[in-house]
Amino acid sequence: MSASESAEGEGGPRKRAPWGVMALLLLTGLALVRNGSGEFAAGPPQPASAAAPDARGGPGADSLGAPAPLLYSVVDRVRIPALQIDAPVMPVGLDLSGWVDAPPPGDPNLAGWFTGGVSPGERGTAVIVGHVDNSLGPAVFYGLGSLRKGNRVEVERRDGKTAVFEVYGNEVFDKSDFPGDRVYGNKGAPELRVITCGGDYSSRYGYSGNVVVFARMVAVR
């Protein structure tokens, strides 16, 4: 699938990657939010084992009283109050090598929404990515590994609605054993994954894995 197969306009039917193809491409593709330098202090925080998703993260979790799924909309901003993150979001697709494109590394406060999946708030699993650092220092998702269950992620959409997600898990996965189905699989309700680099760092290979935040929609403003 190429980036051109994911329409980015408002409304109307859009081509999306079949799940099997998307899983194959993203299995290591999102490990290529890859421009982090890993050179600052002791490195970014990593998720604690207690932050791993529990049984409540399964299909249909907390569906009673949950807001109805939204329609498609382009994404404008992401906010994570617990980390004081308030960042613009640009659409990203796949590069010529089949990896998920990350936002330009020169702007440390910029996130990317993967347009090959759903938009945040639609039924299914939306994906937002961002750098952990760049050559000058920490970037937008440097602190992502410290998020805890119950923290909120707010996604401002161009249709004027803000989809509010509650974190129910935060894990780091080695890029050589990335559980694509678990991370990207459709839970039957609006979900969000926020992803950056994580794990060990080496100057030759970069970061060994990805920090993945699991969240479900709990409100619409």
N, CA and C of each residue as an Amber inpcrd file, in Angstrom:
protein
   663
   0.8480000  -1.1880000   0.0000000   0.0000000   0.0000000   0.0000000
   0.8770000   1.2280000   0.0000000   0.5570000   2.2070000  -0.8080000
   1.3050000   3.4550000  -0.8280000   0.5210000   4.5180000  -0.0940000
   1.2030000   5.6170000   0.2380000   0.5290000   6.6970000   0.9460000
  -0.6380000   7.2430000   0.1380000  -0.5310000   7.1820000  -1.1880000
  -1.5820000   7.7370000  -2.0320000  -2.8700000   6.9570000  -1.9390000
  -2.8470000   5.7520000  -1.3730000  -4.0600000   4.9520000  -1.2680000
  -4.8930000   5.3460000  -0.0560000  -4.3950000   6.2880000   0.7600000
  -5.1410000   6.7310000   1.9290000  -5.5810000   8.1560000   1.7080000
  -6.8730000   8.3670000   1.3860000  -7.3710000   9.7050000   1.1420000
  -7.3370000  10.5080000   2.4210000  -7.0480000  11.8070000   2.3050000
  -6.9220000  12.6350000   3.4930000  -7.9700000  13.7330000   3.5160000
  -8.9040000  13.7580000   2.5800000  -9.9030000  14.8020000   2.5520000
 -11.0480000  14.5100000   3.4790000 -11.9230000  15.4720000   3.6160000
 -13.0810000  15.3270000   4.4740000 -14.1630000  14.5190000   3.7810000
 -14.7870000  13.6030000   4.5330000 -15.9820000  12.9200000   4.0790000
 -15.7350000  11.9520000   2.9360000 -16.7810000  11.1850000   2.6170000
 -16.7040000  10.2860000   1.4900000 -15.9460000   9.0190000   1.7860000
 -16.1860000   7.9730000   0.9880000 -15.4720000   6.7070000   1.2040000
 -13.9950000   6.8690000   0.9150000 -13.1620000   6.1810000   1.6990000
 -11.7220000   6.2430000   1.5190000 -11.1700000   4.8380000   1.5050000
 -10.1600000   4.6150000   0.6880000  -9.4990000   3.3180000   0.6860000
  -8.6990000   3.1620000   1.9670000  -8.7780000   1.9990000   2.5590000
  -7.9530000   1.6810000   3.7080000  -7.2520000   0.3610000   3.4440000
  -6.0840000   0.2210000   4.0300000  -5.3520000  -1.0300000   3.8430000
  -6.1190000  -2.1760000   4.4600000  -6.2290000  -3.3180000   3.7400000
  -6.7720000  -4.5160000   4.3850000  -5.9540000  -4.8230000   5.6200000
  -6.6120000  -5.3360000   6.6730000  -5.9090000  -5.5280000   7.9420000
  -4.6520000  -6.3610000   7.7910000  -4.7080000  -7.4450000   7.0210000
  -3.5290000  -8.2880000   6.8850000  -2.3550000  -7.5460000   6.2800000
  -2.6260000  -6.7120000   5.2700000  -1.5630000  -5.9370000   4.6340000
  -1.0420000  -4.8910000   5.5910000  -1.9650000  -4.2190000   6.2820000
  -1.5650000  -3.1710000   7.2200000  -0.7080000  -3.7510000   8.3310000
  -1.1030000  -4.9160000   8.8330000  -0.3310000  -5.5410000   9.9120000
   1.0660000  -5.8750000   9.4330000   1.1770000  -6.3870000   8.2190000
   2.4830000  -6.7650000   7.6890000   3.3790000  -5.5470000   7.5420000
   2.8410000  -4.4670000   6.9970000   3.6440000  -3.2770000   6.7670000
   3.9940000  -2.5690000   8.0650000   3.0560000  -2.5620000   9.0110000
   3.2820000  -1.8210000  10.2400000   4.0200000  -2.6290000  11.2850000
   4.1540000  -3.9160000  11.0620000   4.7870000  -4.7670000  12.0500000
   6.1450000  -4.2140000  12.4590000   6.9310000  -3.8340000  11.4840000
   8.1900000  -3.1560000  11.7910000   8.1420000  -1.7030000  11.3590000
   7.1480000  -1.3300000  10.6010000   7.1000000   0.0300000  10.0730000
   7.0500000   1.0890000  11.1470000   6.2480000   0.8780000  12.1760000
   6.1570000   1.8980000  13.2050000   7.3740000   1.9010000  14.1110000
   8.2080000   0.8940000  13.9790000   9.5050000   0.9700000  14.6520000
  10.3640000   2.0300000  13.9810000   9.9390000   2.4900000  12.8280000
  10.6980000   3.4870000  12.1110000  10.1860000   4.8960000  12.3730000
   9.6740000   5.1380000  13.5450000   9.6310000   6.4990000  14.0470000
  11.0510000   6.6430000  14.5730000  12.0100000   6.8770000  13.6590000
  13.3420000   6.3350000  13.7990000  14.4370000   7.3790000  13.9380000
  14.0770000   8.6480000  14.0600000  15.1190000   9.6500000  14.0460000
  15.5920000  10.0630000  15.4300000  15.1350000   9.3660000  16.4630000
  15.6070000   9.6890000  17.7980000  17.0950000   9.4260000  17.9280000
  17.7710000  10.2780000  18.6750000  19.2190000  10.1420000  18.7950000
  19.6280000   9.3080000  19.9920000  18.8000000   9.2520000  21.0310000
  19.1180000   8.4580000  22.2000000  20.2970000   8.9680000  22.9990000
  20.6700000  10.2130000  22.8220000  21.9050000  10.6960000  23.4180000
  21.7130000  11.5720000  24.6540000  20.5050000  11.7190000  25.1460000
  20.2620000  12.7090000  26.1720000  20.0180000  12.0560000  27.5270000
  20.8100000  12.4850000  28.5120000  20.6910000  12.0090000  29.8860000
  20.6450000  10.4910000  29.9020000  19.6950000   9.9350000  30.6670000
  19.5790000   8.4780000  30.7660000  18.5850000   7.9220000  29.7630000
  18.0990000   8.7660000  28.8830000  17.1270000   8.3110000  27.9080000
  15.7120000   8.5610000  28.3830000  14.7310000   8.4040000  27.4890000
  13.3400000   8.6700000  27.8380000  12.8070000   7.6480000  28.8240000
  11.7710000   8.0120000  29.5880000  11.1690000   7.0380000  30.5130000
  10.5530000   5.8800000  29.7580000  10.5950000   4.6930000  30.3920000
  10.0290000   3.4900000  29.8020000   8.8270000   3.0490000  30.6400000
   7.8210000   2.4270000  30.0200000   6.6350000   2.0070000  30.7730000
   6.9820000   1.0220000  31.8810000   6.3130000   1.1690000  33.0290000
   6.4520000   0.2060000  34.1180000   5.6160000  -1.0220000  33.8100000
   6.0090000  -2.1550000  34.3630000   5.2720000  -3.3950000  34.1040000
   3.8190000  -3.2870000  34.5540000   3.5700000  -2.4600000  35.5660000
   2.2070000  -2.3040000  36.0760000   1.3110000  -1.5740000  35.0930000
   1.9030000  -0.9720000  34.0590000   1.1080000  -0.2220000  33.0890000
   0.5920000  -1.0820000  31.9500000   0.9550000  -2.3570000  31.9100000
   0.4960000  -3.2320000  30.8360000  -1.0230000  -3.3380000  30.8480000
  -1.6550000  -3.4210000  29.6710000  -3.1110000  -3.5410000  29.6220000
  -3.5930000  -4.7780000  30.3770000  -4.7120000  -4.6350000  31.0810000
  -5.3010000  -5.7730000  31.7720000  -6.5300000  -6.2570000  31.0040000
  -7.3170000  -7.0870000  31.6350000  -8.4760000  -7.6850000  30.9570000
  -9.4770000  -6.6400000  30.5050000  -9.4890000  -5.4760000  31.1410000
 -10.4340000  -4.4270000  30.7490000 -10.1330000  -3.8730000  29.3630000
  -8.9640000  -4.1990000  28.8370000  -8.6090000  -3.6920000  27.5230000
  -9.1310000  -4.5280000  26.3800000  -9.9140000  -5.5680000  26.6810000
 -10.4030000  -6.4480000  25.6390000 -11.5290000  -5.8410000  24.8400000
 -11.9950000  -6.5530000  23.8160000 -13.0670000  -6.0640000  22.9600000
 -14.3030000  -5.7150000  23.7760000 -14.8510000  -4.5520000  23.4850000
 -16.0820000  -4.1290000  24.1220000 -15.8990000  -3.6240000  25.5410000
 -14.6520000  -3.4440000  25.9820000 -14.4110000  -3.0010000  27.3500000
 -15.0640000  -1.6460000  27.5960000 -15.7240000  -1.5570000  28.7470000
 -16.3470000  -0.2980000  29.1560000 -17.3080000   0.2570000  28.1010000
 -17.9690000  -0.6280000  27.3380000 -18.8460000  -0.1570000  26.2690000
 -20.1240000   0.4680000  26.8080000 -20.5550000   0.0710000  28.0220000
 -21.7720000   0.6180000  28.5930000 -21.5660000   2.0960000  28.8970000
 -22.3520000   2.9420000  28.2700000 -22.2460000   4.3730000  28.4930000
 -21.1530000   5.0490000  27.6960000 -20.4370000   4.3020000  26.8670000
 -19.3860000   4.9050000  26.0490000 -20.0160000   5.7400000  24.9360000
 -19.3400000   6.8060000  24.5110000 -19.9000000   7.6400000  23.4360000
 -19.9680000   6.8820000  22.1210000 -20.9220000   7.2700000  21.2810000
 -21.0560000   6.6440000  19.9730000 -19.8540000   6.9970000  19.1020000
 -19.4340000   6.0930000  18.2230000 -18.3210000   6.4040000  17.3190000
 -18.6270000   7.6220000  16.4590000 -17.5880000   8.3380000  16.1010000
 -17.7080000   9.5200000  15.2640000 -17.5070000   9.1520000  13.7970000
 -17.8240000  10.0810000  12.9240000 -17.5240000   9.9290000  11.5110000
 -16.0810000  10.3440000  11.2520000 -15.6320000  10.1160000  10.0360000
 -14.2640000  10.4730000   9.6650000 -14.0260000  11.9740000   9.7650000
 -12.8580000  12.3530000  10.2200000 -12.4280000  13.7410000  10.1760000
 -10.9100000  13.7970000  10.2140000 -10.3430000  14.7510000   9.5240000
  -8.9160000  15.0310000   9.6100000  -8.5830000  15.4480000  11.0450000
  -7.3660000  15.1730000  11.4790000  -6.9180000  15.4720000  12.8360000
  -6.0790000  16.7440000  12.8270000  -6.2920000  17.6080000  13.8220000
  -5.5360000  18.8580000  13.9050000  -4.5190000  18.9010000  15.0450000
  -4.9020000  18.4230000  16.2520000  -3.9910000  18.5260000  17.3980000
  -4.1630000  17.3250000  18.3190000  -3.1060000  17.0520000  19.0910000
  -3.1830000  16.0590000  20.1560000  -2.7140000  16.7160000  21.4460000
  -3.4550000  16.4550000  22.5180000  -3.0900000  16.9850000  23.8310000
  -3.0290000  15.8400000  24.8380000  -1.9920000  15.8550000  25.6460000
  -1.8620000  14.8910000  26.7430000  -1.5810000  15.6960000  27.9970000
  -2.6210000  16.0810000  28.7340000  -2.4410000  16.9850000  29.8710000
  -1.4030000  16.5080000  30.8890000  -1.3410000  15.2100000  31.1670000
  -0.4150000  14.7030000  32.1780000   1.0380000  14.9660000  31.8090000
   1.3170000  15.1160000  30.5090000   2.6820000  15.3630000  30.0440000
   2.8620000  16.7830000  29.5240000   1.8200000  17.6030000  29.6480000
   1.8390000  18.9810000  29.1410000   2.1520000  19.0170000  27.6350000
   1.6180000  18.0340000  26.9280000   1.7730000  17.9830000  25.4730000
   0.5880000  18.6580000  24.8150000   0.8570000  19.5700000  23.9050000
  -0.1620000  20.2140000  23.0730000   0.4980000  20.4440000  21.7240000
   0.2520000  19.5270000  20.7960000   1.0260000  19.5120000  19.5570000
   0.1290000  19.4560000  18.3310000   0.5140000  20.1560000  17.2770000
  -0.1910000  19.9860000  16.0000000   0.0630000  18.5910000  15.4400000
  -0.8730000  18.1380000  14.6250000  -0.7780000  16.8060000  14.0230000
  -0.8570000  16.9460000  12.5130000   0.0660000  16.2880000  11.8230000
   0.0390000  16.2620000  10.3700000  -0.2910000  14.8500000   9.8970000
  -0.9090000  14.7010000   8.7180000  -1.1610000  13.3610000   8.1850000
   0.1420000  12.7240000   7.7260000   0.3040000  11.4340000   7.9930000
   1.4570000  10.6880000   7.4900000   0.9610000   9.4050000   6.8480000
   1.6680000   8.9810000   5.8250000   1.3410000   7.7310000   5.1470000
   2.5220000   6.7840000   5.2240000   2.8850000   6.2150000   4.0850000
   4.0250000   5.3140000   4.0040000   5.0680000   5.9180000   3.0790000
   6.3410000   5.7270000   3.4250000   7.3880000   6.2180000   2.5420000
   7.6590000   5.2170000   1.4200000   8.6300000   5.4980000   0.5860000
   8.8960000   4.6600000  -0.5890000   9.3780000   3.2730000  -0.2150000
   9.8470000   3.1160000   1.0190000  10.3200000   1.8030000   1.4640000
   9.2250000   0.9980000   2.1520000   8.0240000   1.5780000   2.2670000
   6.9210000   0.8770000   2.9040000   6.8320000   1.0780000   4.3950000
   7.6390000   2.0040000   4.9460000   7.5660000   2.3140000   6.3680000
   6.5730000   3.4430000   6.6030000   6.0260000   3.4870000   7.8080000
   5.1910000   4.6270000   8.1780000   6.0780000   5.8620000   8.2750000
   5.7100000   6.8920000   7.5550000   6.4510000   8.1440000   7.6170000
   6.2610000   8.7940000   8.9810000   7.3470000   9.2770000   9.5590000
   7.2580000  10.0780000  10.7700000   7.2170000  11.5500000  10.3700000
   6.7450000  12.4120000  11.2590000   6.7980000  13.8450000  10.9650000
   8.2440000  14.2920000  10.7850000   8.4760000  15.4360000  10.1470000
   9.8470000  15.9240000   9.9830000  10.5370000  16.0700000  11.3420000
  11.7350000  15.5170000  11.4950000  12.3870000  15.5270000  12.8010000
  12.8360000  16.9050000  13.2570000  12.9130000  17.8720000  12.3240000
  13.3710000  19.2060000  12.7030000  12.4040000  19.9440000  13.5980000
  11.1320000  19.5830000  13.5920000  10.1350000  20.2070000  14.4610000
   9.8720000  19.2730000  15.6280000  10.3770000  19.5790000  16.8200000
  10.2400000  18.6460000  17.9350000   8.8320000  18.5400000  18.4870000
   7.9690000  19.5130000  18.1890000   6.6090000  19.4930000  18.7340000
   5.5980000  19.2400000  17.6290000   5.7390000  18.1030000  16.9690000
   4.8620000  17.7640000  15.8580000   4.6000000  16.2650000  15.8740000
   3.3390000  15.8850000  15.7910000   2.9410000  14.4770000  15.7610000
   2.3610000  14.1440000  14.3950000   2.2110000  12.8510000  14.1210000
   1.6610000  12.4100000  12.8500000   0.5110000  11.4330000  13.0440000
  -0.5440000  11.6090000  12.2640000  -1.6720000  10.6780000  12.2790000
  -1.5650000   9.8030000  11.0360000  -1.5490000   8.4760000  11.2260000
  -1.4360000   7.5440000  10.1110000  -2.7630000   7.4390000   9.3840000
  -2.7870000   7.9330000   8.1500000  -4.0430000   8.0140000   7.4000000
  -4.4530000   6.6990000   6.7690000  -3.6120000   5.6600000   6.8820000
  -4.0070000   4.3510000   6.3680000  -4.9750000   3.6340000   7.2720000
  -5.1920000   4.1490000   8.4820000  -6.1740000   3.5870000   9.4030000
  -7.3430000   4.5350000   9.5700000  -8.1000000   4.3610000  10.6300000
  -9.2530000   5.2170000  10.8870000  -8.7820000   6.5290000  11.4880000
  -9.6700000   7.5170000  11.5030000  -9.3810000   8.7480000  12.2240000
  -9.7900000   8.5710000  13.6830000  -9.1140000   9.2320000  14.6100000
  -9.4430000   9.0770000  16.0300000 -10.9020000   9.4320000  16.3180000
 -11.6000000   8.5080000  16.9260000 -13.0230000   8.6790000  17.2020000
 -13.8940000   7.7810000  16.3520000 -13.3960000   7.3630000  15.1850000
 -14.1190000   6.3720000  14.3890000 -14.0100000   5.0050000  15.0580000
 -14.9340000   4.1090000  14.7000000 -14.8410000   2.7430000  15.1810000
 -13.5820000   2.0920000  14.6070000 -12.7750000   1.5100000  15.4580000
 -11.5250000   0.9130000  15.0340000 -10.3600000   1.5240000  15.7990000
  -9.1590000   1.2120000  15.3610000  -7.9590000   1.6350000  16.0670000
  -7.2090000   2.6800000  15.2540000  -7.1670000   3.9050000  15.7710000
  -6.4250000   4.9930000  15.1480000  -4.9990000   5.0100000  15.6950000
  -4.0790000   5.5540000  14.9030000  -2.6620000   5.5540000  15.2740000
  -2.0790000   6.9500000  15.1320000  -1.4590000   7.4350000  16.1990000
  -0.7170000   8.7000000  16.1870000   0.7250000   8.4000000  16.5840000
   1.6720000   8.9240000  15.8100000   3.0880000   8.6660000  16.0490000
   3.8280000   9.9840000  16.2530000   5.0070000   9.9000000  16.8410000
   5.8320000  11.0900000  17.0140000   7.2180000  10.7080000  17.4720000
   8.1600000  11.6140000  17.2890000   9.5390000  11.3480000  17.6830000
   9.7060000  11.4250000  19.1940000  10.6670000  10.6450000  19.6860000
  11.0180000  10.7080000  21.1010000  12.0750000  11.7840000  21.3390000
  12.9630000  11.9960000  20.3690000  13.9550000  13.0590000  20.4440000
  14.4850000  13.3380000  19.0450000  15.2970000  14.3780000  18.9430000
  15.9970000  14.6430000  17.6900000  17.4100000  15.0920000  18.0330000
  18.1290000  15.6300000  17.0890000  19.5400000  15.9560000  17.3140000
  19.7380000  17.0730000  18.3300000  18.6650000  17.7890000  18.6550000
  18.7790000  18.9150000  19.5800000  18.2900000  18.6070000  20.9870000
  17.5320000  17.5300000  21.1530000  17.0130000  17.2100000  22.4760000
  15.6970000  16.4650000  22.4110000  14.9750000  16.4020000  23.5390000
  13.6990000  15.6910000  23.5900000  12.6940000  16.2480000  22.5930000
  11.8780000  15.3600000  22.0440000  10.8230000  15.7540000  21.1130000
   9.4550000  15.4640000  21.7370000   8.4220000  15.5720000  20.9160000
   7.0400000  15.6330000  21.3920000   6.6670000  14.4850000  22.3140000
   7.0610000  13.2550000  22.0200000   6.6260000  12.1050000  22.8140000
   7.7420000  11.5470000  23.6960000   8.6700000  12.4040000  24.0930000
   9.7810000  11.9680000  24.9440000   9.2830000  11.3200000  26.2340000
   8.2550000  11.8770000  26.8300000   7.7660000  11.3700000  28.1160000
   6.6810000  10.3240000  28.0160000   6.4050000   9.8180000  26.8110000
   5.2470000   8.9390000  26.6070000   5.2850000   7.7040000  27.5010000
   6.4760000   7.1700000  27.7510000   6.5900000   5.9600000  28.5520000
   6.1520000   6.1160000  29.9860000   5.9860000   7.3550000  30.4500000
   5.5820000   7.5870000  31.8400000   4.0760000   7.6900000  32.0150000
   3.3100000   7.6280000  30.9200000   1.8550000   7.7050000  31.0590000
   1.3240000   6.5260000  31.8640000   0.2920000   6.7920000  32.6690000
  -0.2980000   5.7640000  33.5180000  -1.7460000   5.5150000  33.1230000
  -2.2560000   4.3880000  33.5590000  -3.6690000   4.0920000  33.3350000
  -4.5260000   5.1960000  33.9430000  -5.5210000   5.6110000  33.1810000
  -6.4040000   6.6670000  33.6400000  -6.0390000   8.0340000  33.1010000
  -4.8060000   8.2320000  32.6190000  -4.4510000   9.4950000  31.9730000
  -5.2740000   9.6650000  30.6990000  -5.4190000  10.8950000  30.2700000
  -6.2480000  11.1940000  29.1060000  -5.4120000  11.6750000  27.9210000
  -5.8650000  11.3250000  26.7270000  -5.3150000  11.8330000  25.4720000
  -6.4670000  12.4740000  24.7160000  -6.3180000  13.7420000  24.3670000
  -7.3800000  14.4820000  23.6850000  -6.9640000  14.7580000  22.2540000
  -7.8190000  14.3970000  21.3140000  -7.5150000  14.5900000  19.8900000
  -8.5210000  15.5630000  19.3050000  -8.0180000  16.7140000  18.8900000
  -8.8620000  17.7450000  18.2870000  -8.9820000  17.4780000  16.7960000
 -10.2200000  17.3690000  16.3420000 -10.5110000  17.0340000  14.9530000
 -10.9820000  18.2760000  14.1940000 -10.8200000  18.2320000  12.8800000
 -11.1670000  19.3970000  12.0700000 -12.6720000  19.6280000  11.9910000
 -13.4850000  18.6300000  12.3450000 -14.9320000  18.8200000  12.3400000
 -15.4210000  19.5530000  13.5900000 -14.4970000  20.0070000  14.4350000
 -14.8640000  20.7620000  15.6260000 -15.0460000  19.9140000  16.8710000
 -14.9860000  18.6080000  16.7310000 -15.1360000  17.7010000  17.8730000
 -13.7620000  17.3260000  18.4340000 -13.7240000  17.0790000  19.7330000
 -12.5200000  16.5730000  20.3900000 -12.8320000  15.1970000  20.9530000
 -12.1190000  14.1930000  20.4790000 -12.2740000  12.8280000  20.9870000
 -11.3350000  12.6550000  22.1820000 -11.9100000  12.2550000  23.3080000
 -11.1400000  12.1020000  24.5420000 -10.9430000  10.6150000  24.8170000
  -9.6990000  10.2080000  24.9510000  -9.3490000   8.8020000  25.1680000
  -8.7330000   8.6300000  26.5520000  -9.0450000   7.5020000  27.1810000
  -8.4570000   7.1720000  28.4820000  -7.4500000   6.0510000  28.3070000
  -6.2620000   6.2420000  28.8580000  -5.2020000   5.2490000  28.7580000
  -5.5460000   4.0290000  29.6110000  -5.4390000   2.8370000  29.0200000
  -5.6270000   1.6150000  29.8060000  -4.4060000   0.6950000  29.7340000
  -3.3630000   1.1350000  29.0560000  -2.1450000   0.3420000  29.0100000
  -1.0170000   1.1190000  28.3800000   0.2140000   0.7590000  28.7250000
   1.3950000   1.4210000  28.1860000   2.5370000   0.4080000  28.2330000
   3.0300000  -0.0040000  27.0630000   4.0530000  -1.0420000  27.0220000
   5.1410000  -0.6770000  26.0190000   6.2880000  -1.3130000  26.1650000
   7.3500000  -1.1960000  25.1760000   7.5580000  -2.5640000  24.5460000
   7.6150000  -2.5930000  23.2120000   7.7570000  -3.8360000  22.4650000
   9.0190000  -3.7780000  21.6200000   9.7520000  -4.8740000  21.6010000
  10.9350000  -4.9640000  20.7490000  10.4960000  -4.9800000  19.2950000
  11.1820000  -4.2120000  18.4470000  10.7560000  -4.1320000  17.0480000
  10.8840000  -5.4690000  16.3140000  11.7300000  -6.3770000  16.8240000
  11.8850000  -7.6860000  16.1870000  10.7640000  -8.6500000  16.5540000
   9.9430000  -8.2780000  17.5300000   8.8470000  -9.1450000  17.9720000
   7.6180000  -8.2960000  18.2600000   7.3010000  -7.4140000  17.3310000
   6.2170000  -6.4560000  17.5260000   4.8670000  -7.1390000  17.3190000
   3.9590000  -7.1080000  18.3210000   2.6810000  -7.8250000  18.2180000
   1.6360000  -7.0170000  17.4430000   1.7460000  -7.0340000  16.1180000
   0.9000000  -6.1950000  15.2940000  -0.5820000  -6.3790000  15.5300000
  -1.0460000  -7.6260000  15.6280000  -2.4780000  -7.8670000  15.8140000
  -2.9570000  -7.3020000  17.1400000  -2.1710000  -7.4710000  18.1650000
  -2.5550000  -6.9580000  19.4790000  -2.5920000  -5.4340000  19.5040000
  -1.6380000  -4.8090000  18.8430000  -1.5490000  -3.3530000  18.8780000
  -2.5990000  -2.7050000  17.9830000  -2.7540000  -3.2020000  16.7640000
  -3.5850000  -2.5240000  15.7780000  -4.9800000  -3.1290000  15.6070000
  -5.2260000  -4.2970000  16.2040000  -6.4810000  -4.9900000  15.9620000
  -7.7000000  -4.1730000  16.3630000  -8.7730000  -4.3490000  15.6060000
 -10.0320000  -3.6370000  15.8550000 -10.7130000  -4.2210000  17.0830000
 -10.9350000  -3.3900000  18.1030000 -11.5870000  -3.8290000  19.3390000
 -13.1070000  -3.6800000  19.2700000 -13.6250000  -3.2010000  18.1430000
 -15.0640000  -3.0260000  18.0040000 -15.5690000  -1.7070000  18.5360000
 -14.6670000  -0.8340000  18.9470000 -15.0250000   0.4700000  19.4890000
 -13.9010000   1.4360000  19.1330000 -14.1090000   2.7530000  19.2910000
 -13.0430000   3.7100000  18.9700000 -11.8740000   3.5850000  19.9470000
 -10.7120000   3.2580000  19.4180000  -9.5020000   3.1420000  20.2260000
  -8.3870000   3.9720000  19.5970000  -7.3420000   4.2060000  20.3770000
  -6.2130000   5.0020000  19.9220000  -4.9200000   4.3550000  20.3910000
  -3.9110000   4.3590000  19.5170000  -2.5630000   3.9850000  19.8970000
  -1.6590000   5.1850000  19.6460000  -0.8860000   5.5420000  20.6520000
   0.1040000   6.6150000  20.5220000   1.4670000   5.9500000  20.6350000
   2.3280000   6.1650000  19.6460000   3.5370000   5.3470000  19.5160000
   4.7610000   6.2250000  19.2920000   5.8460000   5.8570000  19.9720000
   7.1350000   6.4960000  19.7410000   8.2290000   5.4550000  19.9180000
   9.4870000   5.8540000  19.7380000  10.6020000   4.9390000  19.9400000
  10.8040000   4.6520000  21.4190000  11.3790000   3.4970000  21.7180000
  11.6460000   3.1390000  23.1040000  12.5910000   1.9620000  23.1870000
  12.7940000   1.4830000  24.3960000  13.7090000   0.3720000  24.6060000
  15.1450000   0.8360000  24.6560000  16.0630000  -0.0990000  24.4860000
  17.4860000   0.2190000  24.5090000  17.8870000   0.9910000  23.2540000
  18.9870000   1.7220000  23.3720000  19.4660000   2.5190000  22.2410000
  20.9060000   2.1590000  21.9260000  21.2170000   2.0690000  20.6350000
  22.6020000   1.9380000  20.2120000  22.8290000   2.8840000  19.0450000
  24.0550000   3.3910000  18.9310000  24.3530000   4.3390000  17.8640000
  24.2520000   3.6880000  16.4860000  24.4050000   2.3730000  16.4220000
  24.3420000   1.6780000  15.1350000  22.9160000   1.3840000  14.6960000
  22.0720000   0.9400000  15.6350000  20.7310000   0.4810000  15.2730000
  19.6160000   1.3990000  15.7600000  19.9310000   2.4120000  16.5580000
  18.8930000   3.2710000  17.0980000  18.1670000   2.5950000  18.2410000
  16.9180000   2.9570000  18.4420000  16.1150000   2.3630000  19.5090000
  15.6960000   0.9450000  19.1390000  15.6620000   0.0830000  20.1240000
  15.3710000  -1.3310000  19.8740000  13.8840000  -1.6220000  19.7630000
  13.0330000  -0.6940000  20.1810000  11.6040000  -0.9970000  20.1830000
  10.7450000   0.2430000  20.0990000   9.4870000   0.0610000  20.4650000
   8.5020000   1.1360000  20.4620000   7.7100000   1.1550000  21.7550000
   7.5010000   2.3390000  22.2800000   6.5380000   2.5460000  23.3610000
   5.1580000   2.6860000  22.7260000   4.1980000   1.9230000  23.2210000
   2.8370000   1.9380000  22.6800000   1.8580000   2.2260000  23.8090000
   1.1280000   3.3140000  23.6860000   0.0690000   3.6630000  24.6210000
  -1.2610000   3.1750000  24.0600000  -2.0040000   2.4000000  24.8690000
  -3.3290000   1.8860000  24.5070000  -4.3820000   2.7540000  25.1840000
  -5.3520000   3.2580000  24.4060000  -6.3920000   4.1000000  24.9860000
  -7.7150000   3.8560000  24.2800000  -8.8080000   4.0870000  24.9880000
 -10.1480000   3.9600000  24.4110000 -10.8940000   5.2640000  24.5800000
 -11.8070000   5.5550000  23.6480000 -12.5790000   6.7980000  23.7070000
 -13.6000000   6.7320000  24.8360000 -13.6090000   7.7830000  25.6590000
 -14.5400000   7.8150000  26.7890000 -15.4320000   9.0520000  26.7750000
 -15.1300000  10.0220000  25.8950000 -15.9500000  11.2270000  25.8450000
 -15.7260000  11.9250000  24.5100000 -16.6940000  12.7630000  24.1500000
 -16.5910000  13.6250000  22.9800000 -17.0050000  15.0180000  23.4090000
 -16.1840000  15.9910000  23.0660000 -16.5150000  17.3820000  23.4100000
 -16.7240000  18.1940000  22.1450000
